[in-house]
Amino acid sequence: MINSLRKVYRRCKKKWKFFKSVNWIKTIYFNYKKFPFAIARKLPVIFYGNVRFNSIKGTVIIEGPIKKAMIGFGQRYEAITKAKGTAELFLDGTFVFKGHVQFGIDYFIHIAEDAYCEFGHMSSMASSGKIICQDKIVLGTYSRIGSESQLIDTNFHQMIDTLTGEKFNMTSPITLGSYNFISNRVSIMQKTITPNNCTIASNTLCNKDYRSLGENILIGGIPAKLLKENISRDWNGEREKLEDSLIVK
C-alpha cells in the first residue's frame, strides 16, 4: 500500500514539474500554427522556458505515431538546468523529426528558406547548441550532440580562387550517421559526413567525409583525425535509461 502511494506521488510530482516548466503560450501557438487540428491537439512539440520565434513560416514534418511532447525545445535533460533565456528559432525551410528529439536550453536554430534539416529518433542537441542550415543537415538515429556545439553547412560569404577567379560553393550538406556520440564544443562544418557508431572528442573541428575510417571509431582534433578504433558508446546498455528519462509520458 505504501509503495503504491509512493509511486502515485512520484508520478504526480513528475507531471506537476512538467506542467510548470512548459511555455504553454508558445507551445500552443506553434502546434496550432504548424499542424492540422488532429495533430495540434496532441501537442507533439513542446517549448520549455523562454524562446523567441524569429520566423516559423517553414514546414514541420513528424514521421511516425504522433504523441504528446515528442519534440522538446529547451528540455532540461542535462546537469545544467538554469537557462539564460536566449533561445531562438528561425524556421523558413523544412524541419523533419523521425521520432522523439530533444534540444537543450539556450539553443539557436536557423533553417533558411529551401533548406532541409532532419533529426532521427532520439537524436539531440544539448545546451547552447547552434544549428545554421542553409542547404541540408541530417542526423541519424541516436545521433546525440553535446553542449556548446554547432552545425553550420555554409561559409556565409562567397569565397573565390584568387588566381583563377573560380567561385567555391557557399554551402554543402552535413550528414551524421546513427549512434553518433558527439562531445561538447564540437564544430561540424559543411561537407562533414560521419559513419554510424562514431564518437567525436571535445573541441573538435569536422569538415570532411570520415566514412573511409570505418565504424566504431573515435575522431578528434582540429581538423578531426582518427584517434582510436573499435570504440563505441554502450548504446544497448544505456537505451532503457535514456528512453525512460528523456521520453515524456
Secondary structure by P-SEA (a helix, b strand, c coil): caaaaaaaaaaaaaaaaaaaacaaaaaaaaaaacccaaaaaacccccccccccccccbbbbbcccccccccccccccccccccccbbbbbccbbbbbccbbbbccbbbbbbcccbbbbbccccccccbbbbbbccbbbbcccccccccbbbbccccbbbbccccccccccbbbbbbccbbbbbcbbbbcccbbbccbbbbccbbbbcccccccccccccccccccccccccccccccaaaaaaaacccc
